[in-house]
Amino acid sequence: MENRVVDPNNSEERGRMLGQYVMNGGQGPNSYARNSSYQGGVIDVAKPIIEEEISKRLDVKNHFSTFRIADFGCSTGNNSFAAMKIVTEAIKRKFETDGQTSQIPDFQVFFNDKAANDFNTLFSSLPPKRLYYATGVPGSFHGCVLPKASVHFAYSSCTLHWLSEVPKEVADKTSPAWNKGKIHYFGARKEVLEAYSNQYGKDVEAFLNSRAEELVAGGLMALLVPAVPAFWNPDTSYTWITEIDILGSCLMDLAEKCAPTTTSGARSYATTELRQRLRGEPWRGREIHTLKLQITMSFC
Ligand SMILES: C[S@@+](CC[C@H](N)C(=O)[O-])C[C@H]1O[C@@H](n2cnc3c(N)ncnc32)[C@H](O)[C@@H]1O
């Protein structure tokens, strides 16, 4: 195996060094900024829903001196800026239409991602014309990253399928859940699926518990979650399983050539799973609206 010094300017390498995988930084041809139009499309689809929910549910009679918004898992910012523009403009409009123009607060946006994320690219590409003050918040969203009861609007898009770790059983050759070194679980045994599902359950619970602490009473949360339908049958529903299989086997070959291989994977889950968790503690008693698109959004 090649033994070389990690390049500190390469966010991917820096991330691996820290045991954290992040999106490719910078603005180059392989960067997340240049390869995330799909995720950008999710925000376009969600825009009218976010605007409507803010208009219907935000109580502007509460007087805010600073209105705090947090984007959990913002990456290098390109899609996040579009989302924060939609959110801040919708809130400002709500103050205006409710006759509270003189009360429009300052907006502060907390951009959160893992510490190894390329925050330099995010800060250097902030839109010059924006309605908010920008703050970077490094750290895992599976724990609290902001003070208790400090956030008025929590937002997260295309992030909740990231697991905090690969379930140990799927990499353990002696376990019935061993995934044979594969990087995905399409067509895998039910034990593999259960291992990913359990990990997802723990992670999403940790995410929701942390946001429940950070949100103010009456705060709003928008989650844009890529999801599979509850009736999804992985053996028949998607034709791209074959492509994933081919891609997975190429990556495994590559990994064997240059580094010890580990299995990785993210979990796509049924929307019902997320809804169930939003009905549990500490969310019990809060009004929750789940809207289905190709993505799922939850407003709490
Ligand atoms: C697919 S990108 C989505 C980025 C952006 N929200 C968008 O819509 O384009 C997922 C992001 O979630 C971040 N992420 C994953 N797990 C995280 C965690 N535990 N804490 C903070 N950020 C995390 C990744 O680093 C990555 O930037």
The ligand as an ORCA input file, in Angstrom:
! r2SCAN-3c Opt
* xyz 0 1
  C     -25.483     15.308     -0.101
  S     -24.768     16.567      0.874
  C     -26.122     17.736      0.931
  C     -25.603     19.147      1.025
  C     -26.674     20.233      0.952
  N     -27.573     20.154      2.092
  C     -27.449     20.193     -0.341
  O     -28.679     20.104     -0.300
  O     -26.815     20.274     -1.396
  C     -24.808     15.886      2.524
  C     -24.056     16.772      3.513
  O     -24.368     16.319      4.824
  C     -23.179     16.415      5.591
  N     -23.269     15.531      6.735
  C     -23.404     14.189      6.724
  N     -23.412     13.713      7.988
  C     -23.274     14.798      8.802
  C     -23.202     14.960     10.206
  N     -23.269     13.916     11.017
  N     -23.077     16.207     10.711
  C     -23.021     17.297      9.882
  N     -23.070     17.193      8.533
  C     -23.192     15.969      7.994
  C     -22.092     15.995      4.607
  O     -20.803     16.375      5.059
  C     -22.549     16.690      3.353
  O     -22.019     17.977      3.263
*
